[in-house]
Amino acid sequence: MSTDVRRMSTEPPRMTAELPQTDVWNGAVGGHWAAHHERYDAMLADFDSALFEAAAIRPTDRVLDIGCGAGPTTRRAARLARWGRALGVDISAPLLERARAALLPNLWYEQGDAQTHPFPESGFDVMISRGGVMFFADHRAAFANIARAVRPGGRFAFICPQPVDAQSVEARVFGRLAELRPLPPDPVTTAAHRAMASLCEPDRLREVLADFSQVAIRPVHAASVYGSDPEDAVDFVLSRGPRTEVAAEVRAAMAEVFTPYAGPLGVRLPSSVWLVTGVRP
């Protein structure tokens, strides 16, 4: 999962009444993800094979997708569970509006915080999440609520970021980009970045997943796609910041940072996540 979207922090998210995640994902951050949902999907799509292989969704399964965003993983789950059903849950209204633009007969979405959402007890056979489980105020309570929603013997599979490696390609690329275009701290994006790093450590994962058994954590390596070419990748990165004029020479220097990773399939940066699986006892 991209270093750009998770930043350099391994601390649990510091949630405050002034800046809850529901405000983050229904404000500027959620609006940007909704407007650029196809780009964000491309950033994570290479991890889908490992996620869905681990989830092993069967035709009759009832699937719960946590933090479904614009819904690509929920739609794939619904197609696999063609005689079952799939529910996508997210706190972001802008992203769910995108998700609901493409519906299937056995697919639906609900806006809510999975930490407190009133799921039917034992109502699902499998829970999946492509990175949406990091944003809870209380991870332990959230996974306890999710465990109640999964039937005994049911399973889960999700991905989340690994700790940031300062020597990784992503860290070096985005470190250089930050040098070329320094930005002042922003409390909204800081809250999102901190939350995205909240489950980096395996010990922390095992702690919050105490209501599940057979918890396994393994690394998965793939690539995150940032654009069709270096200039397109720069446009995307700049769209995430303040709408200010950027000098042509700065844009050119930023494009040079991406150039070594450009190819026929776009600008692809090596990336790594944890794939986490388990079973409800």
Secondary structure by P-SEA (a helix, b strand, c coil): ccccccccccccccccccccaaaaaacaaaaaaaaaaaaaaaacccaaaaaaaaaccccccbbbbccccccaaaaaaaaaacccbbbbbbccaaaaaaaacccccccccccccccccccccccccbbbbcccccccccaaaaaaaaaaacccccccccccccccccccaaaaaaaaaaaaccccccaaaaaaaaaaaccccaaaaaaaacccccbbbbbbbbbbbccccaaaaaaaaaaacccccccaaaaaaaaaaaccccccccccccccccccccccc
